[in-house]
Amino acid sequence: MGRKKSRNHFLYLRNECVAALEIYLAEVDKLCQMLSACNGHAVDVADQVALIAQRHREITAHDEYIRARKRLLRSSGLASTFKSSQRIRR
């Protein structure tokens, strides 16, 4: 892969990672707002279903962010470095 093509690919992966993080944070915020509206009280079945659905959207968004982050780290060669440093700390 040429240097320019490699740089463009890296920027694409970086932008993909940032976008995935922003989506994940938006889903986290939605869940937090929903939970705040409960004020610690029991919720009815409809609200429980809505909370479960939002939690699922948050988890899905988190998984997408992690995948994008792994691709970005892998493209920069940091993925293998991270695994090595984890082994050292254990």
N, C-alpha and C positions, 0 to 999 in steps of 0.2 A: 504494500500500500504506500502510495506517495506521501510525502510529508504534509502537503496541503490537504489531501484526502483524509489522512490520519487526524489532522487538526480539526477538520470539519466533522469527522465522526465523533471525536471527543466532545466538541461543542454540542453536537446533537444529543449525545448521551447526558451531558451536563444539564442541558435544557430539559430533557425528559425527566431527569431526577428532580430538578427544581419544581417542575410542574406537578409531578407525583407527590412531592412533599406538600405543596400548597393544597392540593386536593385532600390529602390525608388530614392536614391541619383544619381544613374547613369542615370535614366530617367529624373530627374530634370536637370542634367548637359547637356543632349542631347537637351532638350528644350531650355535651356539658350544659347547653341551654335547656335541653329537654329535662335533664336531671334537676337542674336548678328550679324549673317550674314545678317540680314535684314537692319542693320544700321538705324533703325527708318523709313525706306522708305516703301511705300506700296508694297505689294507682289502680285505676280500673283496668279491665281486660283490654279495652281498646288502646289505652296508653301503654300497657305492657307490650302489646303487639308492635306499636310504633317504636318503642324503645329497643325492642329486640331487632327490628328491621334496621334501625339506625346503627345499632351496634354492629350488625352484619356489614353495613356499608362502610363503617369505620375500619373494621378488620380487613375487608377487601381492599380498601384504599391503602392501608398499612402494608399489606402484602405486595401491592403494586409498587409502593415506594421502595420497599426492601429489594425487590427485583431490579428496579432502575438503579438503585444505589450499588448493588452488586455488579451490574454491567459497567457502571462508571468506574468503580474501583478496579475491576478486572482490566479495563482498557488502559488504566494508568499503571498497572502492575502492582497496585497496593493490596490487592486481595490476598496474594500469597504472603506478603509481608505481615498482614494482619493475623493470618493463621499461625505464622511462626511466633509472633509476639504473644499470642494466646497460650501457646504450648509452653513458653518460657515462664509465664506467670503462674502456671498451675503447679 
